[in-house]
């Protein structure tokens, strides 16, 4: 699969045509981070991430199968942009979350499923402890 098609100097990454401009060329010469044409850096990051996913697809497919069994859901392998384009509820990029979990994320919240589960347990514990403290305050 060709991630970025180039036709007559125009790069198609996110669906919109992007021309490699002088900023791209100058950044290339200076060795600075660059992005493709007039597109935002996020578009280029998406392209780089898609290439990484394509290179590691076998490992990601095995991980996705394990996570699908664990959470009993269907997980798409790709970036957030791909998840939104394809209507996936859950997606797997292969990146760790801020808490170090290597898990799928929900497209609408961008939060990993393990963090969401931990958050739900934490909220339930807080509610239980509040109800216990309220009921104890009424005891004489």
LOBAMAR-34379 format. One record per atom (N, C-alpha, C, CB): atom name; residue number from 1; x, y, z. Coordinates in steps of 0.1 Angstrom, whole numbers. Glycine has a CB too. Example, Ala and Ser with C-alpha at 12.3 -4.5 7.8 and 13.67 -1.06 7.14 Angstrom:
% LOBAMAR-34379
R   name   resi      c1      c2      c3
R      N      1     132     -57      78
R     CA      1     123     -45      78
R      C      1     132     -33      78
R     CB      1     113     -45      90
R      N      2     128     -22      71
R     CA      2     137     -11      71
R      C      2     129       0      79
R     CB      2     141      -6      57
//
This chain:
% LOBAMAR-34379
R   name   resi      c1      c2      c3
R      N      1       8     -12       0
R     CA      1       0       0       0
R      C      1       9      12       0
R     CB      1     -10       0      12
R      N      2       6      22      -9
R     CA      2      13      34      -9
R      C      2       7      44       0
R     CB      2      13      40     -24
R      N      3      15      49      10
R     CA      3      10      58      20
R      C      3       8      72      15
R     CB      3      19      57      32
R      N      4      17      76       7
R     CA      4      16      90       2
R      C      4      19      89     -13
R     CB      4      27     100       9
R      N      5       9      93     -21
R     CA      5      11      92     -35
R      C      5      16     106     -40
R     CB      5      -2      88     -43
R      N      6      26     106     -48
R     CA      6      32     118     -54
R      C      6      29     119     -68
R     CB      6      47     119     -50
R      N      7      23     130     -73
R     CA      7      20     132     -87
R      C      7      23     146     -90
R     CB      7       5     128     -90
R      N      8      33     148     -99
R     CA      8      37     161    -104
R      C      8      40     171     -93
R     CB      8      25     167    -112
R      N      9      48     166     -83
R     CA      9      52     174     -72
R      C      9      42     176     -61
R     CB      9      57     187     -77
R      N     10      30     170     -63
R     CA     10      20     172     -53
R      C     10      19     159     -44
R     CB     10       6     175     -59
R      N     11      19     161     -31
R     CA     11      19     150     -22
R      C     11       5     148     -16
R     CB     11      29     151     -10
R      N     12      -1     136     -17
R     CA     12     -14     134     -12
R      C     12     -13     125       0
R     CB     12     -24     127     -23
R      N     13     -15     131      12
R     CA     13     -13     123      24
R      C     13     -26     122      31
R     CB     13      -3     131      34
R      N     14     -33     133      34
R     CA     14     -46     132      41
R      C     14     -58     133      32
R     CB     14     -46     142      52
R      N     15     -56     133      19
R     CA     15     -67     134      10
R      C     15     -67     147       3
R     CB     15     -80     132      17
R      N     16     -60     157       8
R     CA     16     -59     170       2
R      C     16     -45     171      -5
R     CB     16     -61     182      12
R      N     17     -44     178     -16
R     CA     17     -31     180     -23
R      C     17     -22     189     -15
R     CB     17     -33     185     -37
R      N     18     -10     186     -14
R     CA     18       0     194      -7
R      C     18      12     196     -15
R     CB     18       4     188       7
R      N     19      17     208     -17
R     CA     19      29     210     -25
R      C     19      41     212     -16
R     CB     19      27     223     -34
R      N     20      52     206     -19
R     CA     20      64     207     -11
R      C     20      68     222     -13
R     CB     20      75     197     -15
R      N     21      68     230      -2
R     CA     21      71     244      -4
R      C     21      85     247       1
R     CB     21      61     252       5
R      N     22      89     259       1
R     CA     22     103     263       5
R      C     22     106     259      19
R     CB     22     105     277       2
R      N     23      96     260      28
R     CA     23      99     256      42
R      C     23     103     242      43
R     CB     23      86     259      51
R      N     24      96     233      36
R     CA     24     100     219      36
R      C     24     114     217      31
R     CB     24      90     211      27
R      N     25     118     224      20
R     CA     25     131     223      15
R      C     25     142     228      24
R     CB     25     132     230       1
R      N     26     139     240      30
R     CA     26     149     246      39
R      C     26     150     237      52
R     CB     26     144     260      44
R      N     27     140     232      57
R     CA     27     141     223      69
R      C     27     148     210      65
R     CB     27     127     220      74
R      N     28     146     205      53
R     CA     28     153     193      49
R      C     28     168     196      49
R     CB     28     148     189      35
R      N     29     172     207      43
R     CA     29     186     211      42
R      C     29     193     214      55
R     CB     29     188     224      33
R      N     30     185     219      65
R     CA     30     190     222      78
R      C     30     189     211      88
R     CB     30     183     234      84
R      N     31     183     200      83
R     CA     31     181     188      92
R      C     31     171     190     103
R     CB     31     194     184      98
R      N     32     162     199     101
R     CA     32     151     202     111
R      C     32     139     193     108
R     CB     32     147     217     111
R      N     33     131     191     118
R     CA     33     118     184     116
R      C     33     110     191     105
R     CB     33     110     183     129
R      N     34     104     183      96
R     CA     34      96     189      85
R      C     34      83     181      84
R     CB     34     105     188      72
R      N     35      74     187      76
R     CA     35      62     180      73
R      C     35      60     182      58
R     CB     35      50     186      81
R      N     36      50     175      53
R     CA     36      48     174      39
R      C     36      40     186      34
R     CB     36      41     161      35
R      N     37      46     195      27
R     CA     37      40     206      20
R      C     37      32     215      29
R     CB     37      30     201      10
R      N     38      21     220      25
R     CA     38      14     230      32
R      C     38       5     223      43
R     CB     38       5     238      23
R      N     39       6     210      44
R     CA     39      -2     203      54
R      C     39       4     206      68
R     CB     39      -2     188      51
R      N     40      -4     203      78
R     CA     40       1     205      92
R      C     40      10     194      96
R     CB     40     -11     205     102
R      N     41      18     196     106
R     CA     41      27     186     111
R      C     41      20     173     115
R     CB     41      35     191     122
R      N     42       7     174     120
R     CA     42      -1     163     124
R      C     42      -3     153     112
R     CB     42     -14     167     129
R      N     43      -5     159     100
R     CA     43      -6     151      88
R      C     43       6     142      86
R     CB     43     -10     159      76
R      N     44      18     148      87
R     CA     44      30     141      85
R      C     44      32     131      96
R     CB     44      42     151      85
R      N     45      29     134     108
R     CA     45      30     125     119
R      C     45      21     113     117
R     CB     45      26     131     133
R      N     46       9     115     111
R     CA     46       0     104     108
R      C     46       6      95      97
R     CB     46     -14     110     103
R      N     47      12     101      87
R     CA     47      19      93      77
R      C     47      30      85      83
R     CB     47      24     103      66
R      N     48      38      91      91
R     CA     48      49      83      97
R      C     48      44      72     106
R     CB     48      58      93     106
R      N     49      33      75     114
R     CA     49      27      64     122
R      C     49      21      53     114
R     CB     49      16      71     131
R      N     50      15      56     103
R     CA     50       9      46      94
R      C     50      20      37      88
R     CB     50       1      53      83
R      N     51      32      43      85
R     CA     51      43      35      80
R      C     51      48      26      91
R     CB     51      54      44      75
R      N     52      49      31     103
R     CA     52      54      23     114
R      C     52      44      11     117
R     CB     52      56      31     127
R      N     53      31      14     116
R     CA     53      21       4     118
R      C     53      22      -7     107
R     CB     53       7      10     118
R      N     54      24      -2      95
R     CA     54      25     -12      84
R      C     54      37     -21      86
R     CB     54      26      -4      71
R      N     55      48     -15      91
R     CA     55      61     -23      93
R      C     55      59     -33     105
R     CB     55      72     -14      96
R      N     56      50     -30     114
R     CA     56      49     -39     126
R      C     56      35     -45     127
R     CB     56      51     -31     139
R      N     57      28     -47     115
R     CA     57      14     -52     115
R      C     57      13     -66     121
R     CB     57       9     -51     101
R      N     58      22     -74     119
R     CA     58      21     -88     124
R      C     58      20     -88     139
R     CB     58      32     -97     120
R      N     59      29     -81     146
R     CA     59      29     -80     161
R      C     59      16     -73     165
R     CB     59      41     -73     166
R      N     60      12     -63     159
R     CA     60       0     -55     163
R      C     60     -13     -64     161
R     CB     60      -1     -42     154
R      N     61     -13     -72     150
R     CA     61     -25     -81     149
R      C     61     -26     -91     160
R     CB     61     -24     -88     135
R      N     62     -15     -96     164
R     CA     62     -15    -106     175
R      C     62     -19     -99     188
R     CB     62      -1    -112     177
R      N     63     -14     -87     191
R     CA     63     -18     -79     203
R      C     63     -33     -76     202
R     CB     63      -9     -67     204
R      N     64     -38     -72     190
R     CA     64     -52     -68     189
R      C     64     -61     -80     192
R     CB     64     -54     -63     175
R      N     65     -57     -92     187
R     CA     65     -65    -104     190
R      C     65     -66    -106     205
R     CB     65     -59    -116     183
R      N     66     -55    -105     212
R     CA     66     -55    -107     227
R      C     66     -64     -97     234
R     CB     66     -40    -106     232
R      N     67     -63     -84     229
R     CA     67     -71     -74     235
R      C     67     -86     -75     232
R     CB     67     -66     -60     231
R      N     68     -89     -80     220
R     CA     68    -103     -82     216
R      C     68    -109     -93     225
R     CB     68    -104     -86     202
R      N     69    -101    -103     228
R     CA     69    -106    -114     238
R      C     69    -107    -108     252
R     CB     69     -97    -126     237
R      N     70     -98    -100     256
R     CA     70     -98     -95     270
R      C     70    -110     -86     272
R     CB     70     -85     -87     272
R      N     71    -112     -76     262
R     CA     71    -123     -67     264
R      C     71    -136     -70     257
R     CB     71    -118     -53     259
R      N     72    -136     -81     249
R     CA     72    -147     -85     242
R      C     72    -153     -74     232
R     CB     72    -158     -90     252
R      N     73    -144     -68     225
R     CA     73    -147     -58     215
R      C     73    -140     -60     202
R     CB     73    -144     -44     221
R      N     74    -143     -52     192
R     CA     74    -136     -53     179
R      C     74    -127     -41     179
R     CB     74    -146     -53     167
R      N     75    -114     -43     175
R     CA     75    -104     -33     175
R      C     75     -98     -32     161
R     CB     75     -93     -36     186
R      N     76     -97     -19     156
R     CA     76     -91     -17     144
R      C     76     -76     -13     146
R     CB     76     -98      -5     136
R      N     77     -67     -16     137
R     CA     77     -53     -13     139
R      C     77     -50      -1     129
R     CB     77     -44     -25     135
R      N     78     -46      10     136
R     CA     78     -43      22     128
R      C     78     -43      34     137
R     CB     78     -54      24     117
R      N     79     -43      46     130
R     CA     79     -42      58     138
R      C     79     -56      63     141
R     CB     79     -34      69     129
R      N     80     -56      74     149
R     CA     80     -69      80     153
R      C     80     -76      85     140
R     CB     80     -67      92     163
R      N     81     -69      91     131
R     CA     81     -75      95     118
R      C     81     -81      84     111
R     CB     81     -64     102     110
R      N     82     -74      72     110
R     CA     82     -80      61     103
R      C     82     -92      56     111
R     CB     82     -70      49     102
R      N     83     -92      56     124
R     CA     83    -103      51     132
R      C     83    -116      60     129
R     CB     83    -100      52     147
R      N     84    -114      73     128
R     CA     84    -125      82     125
R      C     84    -130      80     111
R     CB     84    -121      96     128
R      N     85    -120      78     102
R     CA     85    -124      76      88
R      C     85    -132      63      86
R     CB     85    -112      76      79
R      N     86    -128      53      93
R     CA     86    -135      40      91
R      C     86    -146      37     101
R     CB     86    -124      29      93
R      N     87    -148      46     110
R     CA     87    -159      45     120
R      C     87    -156      34     131
R     CB     87    -172      41     113
R      N     88    -144      32     134
R     CA     88    -140      23     144
R      C     88    -143      29     158
R     CB     88    -125      18     143
R      N     89    -149      21     167
R     CA     89    -150      26     181
R      C     89    -137      25     189
R     CB     89    -162      18     188
R      N     90    -130      15     186
R     CA     90    -117      12     193
R      C     90    -106      10     183
R     CB     90    -118       0     202
R      N     91     -94      16     186
R     CA     91     -83      14     177
R      C     91     -70      12     185
R     CB     91     -81      27     168
R      N     92     -60       6     178
R     CA     92     -48       2     184
R      C     92     -36       8     175
R     CB     92     -46     -13     186
R      N     93     -28      16     181
R     CA     93     -16      22     174
R      C     93      -3      15     177
R     CB     93     -15      37     177
R      N     94      -3       8     189
R     CA     94      10       2     193
R      C     94      18      11     202
R     CB     94      18      -2     181
R      N     95      12      23     205
R     CA     95      19      32     214
R      C     95      14      30     229
R     CB     95      16      47     210
R      N     96      23      32     238
R     CA     96      19      32     252
R      C     96      12      44     256
R     CB     96      31      29     261
R      N     97       2      43     265
R     CA     97      -4      55     270
R      C     97       5      62     280
R     CB     97     -18      52     276
R      N     98       0      73     286
R     CA     98       9      81     296
R      C     98      11      73     308
R     CB     98       2      94     299
R      N     99       3      63     311
R     CA     99       5      54     323
R      C     99      13      41     320
R     CB     99      -8      51     329
R      N    100      17      40     307
R     CA    100      25      29     303
R      C    100      18      16     299
R     CB    100      34      25     314
R      N    101       5      18     297
R     CA    101      -3       6     292
R      C    101      -2       5     277
R     CB    101     -18       8     296
R      N    102       0      -7     272
R     CA    102      -1      -9     257
R      C    102     -14     -16     254
R     CB    102      11     -19     253
R      N    103     -24      -7     252
R     CA    103     -38     -12     250
R      C    103     -45      -4     239
R     CB    103     -45     -10     264
R      N    104     -57      -8     236
R     CA    104     -65      -1     226
R      C    104     -70      12     232
R     CB    104     -76     -10     220
R      N    105     -74      21     223
R     CA    105     -80      33     228
R      C    105     -94      35     222
R     CB    105     -71      45     224
R      N    106    -103      42     229
R     CA    106    -116      45     224
R      C    106    -115      57     215
R     CB    106    -126      47     235
R      N    107    -120      57     203
R     CA    107    -119      68     194
R      C    107    -124      81     199
R     CB    107    -126      64     181
R      N    108    -135      81     206
R     CA    108    -142      93     211
R      C    108    -134     100     222
R     CB    108    -156      90     215
R      N    109    -127      92     231
R     CA    109    -121      97     243
R      C    109    -106      97     242
R     CB    109    -125      90     255
R      N    110    -100      89     233
R     CA    110     -86      88     231
R      C    110     -79      83     244
R     CB    110     -80     101     226
R      N    111     -86      77     252
R     CA    111     -81      71     264
R      C    111     -80      56     263
R     CB    111     -89      76     277
R      N    112     -69      50     268
R     CA    112     -67      36     267
R      C    112     -77      29     276
R     CB    112     -53      32     271
R      N    113     -81      17     272
R     CA    113     -91       9     279
R      C    113     -87       6     293
R     CB    113     -95      -3     271
R      N    114     -75       3     296
R     CA    114     -70      -1     309
R      C    114     -71      12     318
R     CB    114     -56      -6     309
R      N    115     -68      23     313
R     CA    115     -69      36     321
R      C    115     -84      38     325
R     CB    115     -63      48     314
R      N    116     -93      35     315
R     CA    116    -107      37     317
R      C    116    -112      28     327
R     CB    116    -115      36     304
R      N    117    -107      15     327
R     CA    117    -112       5     337
R      C    117    -107       9     351
R     CB    117    -106      -9     333
R      N    118     -94      14     352
R     CA    118     -89      18     364
R      C    118     -97      30     370
R     CB    118     -74      22     363
R      N    119    -101      39     361
R     CA    119    -108      51     365
R      C    119    -122      47     370
R     CB    119    -110      60     353
R      N    120    -128      37     364
R     CA    120    -141      32     368
R      C    120    -140      26     382
R     CB    120    -147      22     358
R      N    121    -130      18     384
R     CA    121    -128      12     397
R      C    121    -126      23     408
R     CB    121    -116       2     397
R      N    122    -118      33     404
R     CA    122    -115      43     414
R      C    122    -128      51     417
R     CB    122    -104      53     408
R      N    123    -136      54     407
R     CA    123    -149      61     410
R      C    123    -158      53     418
R     CB    123    -155      64     396
R      N    124    -159      40     416
R     CA    124    -167      31     424
R      C    124    -162      31     438
R     CB    124    -168      17     418
R      N    125    -149      30     440
R     CA    125    -144      30     454
R      C    125    -147      43     461
R     CB    125    -128      28     453
R      N    126    -146      54     454
R     CA    126    -149      67     460
R      C    126    -164      68     464
R     CB    126    -146      79     450
R      N    127    -173      63     456
R     CA    127    -187      63     459
R      C    127    -190      55     471
R     CB    127    -195      59     447
R      N    128    -184      43     471
R     CA    128    -186      34     483
R      C    128    -181      40     496
R     CB    128    -179      20     480
R      N    129    -169      46     495
R     CA    129    -163      52     508
R      C    129    -172      64     512
R     CB    129    -149      56     505
R      N    130    -177      71     503
R     CA    130    -186      83     506
R      C    130    -199      78     513
R     CB    130    -189      91     494
R      N    131    -205      67     507
R     CA    131    -217      62     513
R      C    131    -215      56     527
R     CB    131    -223      52     504
R      N    132    -203      50     529
R     CA    132    -200      44     542
R      C    132    -198      55     552
R     CB    132    -188      36     542
R      N    133    -191      66     548
R     CA    133    -188      77     558
R      C    133    -201      85     561
R     CB    133    -178      87     552
R      N    134    -210      86     551
R     CA    134    -223      92     554
R      C    134    -232      84     563
R     CB    134    -231      95     541
R      N    135    -232      71     561
R     CA    135    -240      62     570
R      C    135    -234      61     584
R     CB    135    -241      48     564
R      N    136    -221      62     585
R     CA    136    -215      62     598
R      C    136    -217      75     606
R     CB    136    -200      59     597
R      N    137    -219      86     599
R     CA    137    -221      99     606
R      C    137    -235      99     612
R     CB    137    -219     110     596
R      N    138    -244      91     607
R     CA    138    -257      91     613
R      C    138    -259      82     625
R     CB    138    -267      87     602
R      N    139    -248      73     627
R     CA    139    -249      64     638
R      C    139    -244      71     651
R     CB    139    -240      52     636
R      N    140    -251      68     662
R     CA    140    -248      74     675
R      C    140    -242      65     684
R     CB    140    -260      81     682
//
